[in-house]
Amino acid sequence: MEKNNLTPEESFTIINKAISNFKMNYREGSKSFLLWGWLLTFASFSNFIILKILHNQEAYNLMGLLSLANWALILLIGFIIQFFMLRKMNRDKKVYSYLDGYIKNLWWVTAATFIIATFVCARLEITPPPIMLLIAGLATTTSGLLIKFKPLIFGGISFFVFSIASTLVSFEYIALIVGAAIICGYLIPGYLLKSAKE
């Protein structure tokens, strides 16, 4: 069996090719950022409207329940759409890489962390958005660093900034901060990723 020794230049070329292939796959996967970006932006702004209406009617006891129902419904819709979208993307995918698997696992772990963090926040009576924005920032920044895509890195970092900002406003305005975070962290990088050149 002949041993294949690669020069540093050849190794570098192979690594760059793998990253380039992953960027191509990820550009196709920008649909996920756009899906969640639009759904979560809608959830945030609709949550703000719900809280404002309930606040004006002094129906404070309904705020938590209706806010949770709003988020739960939109997240359920998102997971259903995502399931079928991923099935189609995996069926049509022509190039696979280790980075694909790593990013997929990163976001599955992130989804599980969101669910666990929701229960922890409820148990400790902590407002979830600052924690959720930190988790989103971690996963988004890591994804951007892996594929070396600066808008996604900056989008991830913006989640950290908005996480801090969400602690400085009253409860009903946190939804607006979350909406702005989603626009900066998912939608803008998602559209830039979708239109990125090879």
Secondary structure, DSSP 8 states (H G I E B T S, - for coil): -------HHHHHHHHHHHHHHHHHHHHHTHHHHHHHHHHHHHHHHHHHHHHHHHHHTT-HHHHHHHHHHHHHHHHHHHHHHHHHHHHHHHHH-----HHHHHHHHHHHHHHHHHHHHHHHHHHHT--SHHHHHHHHHHHHHHHHHHHT-HHHHHHHHHHHHHHHHHTSS-GGGHHHHHHHHHIIIIIHHHHHHHT---
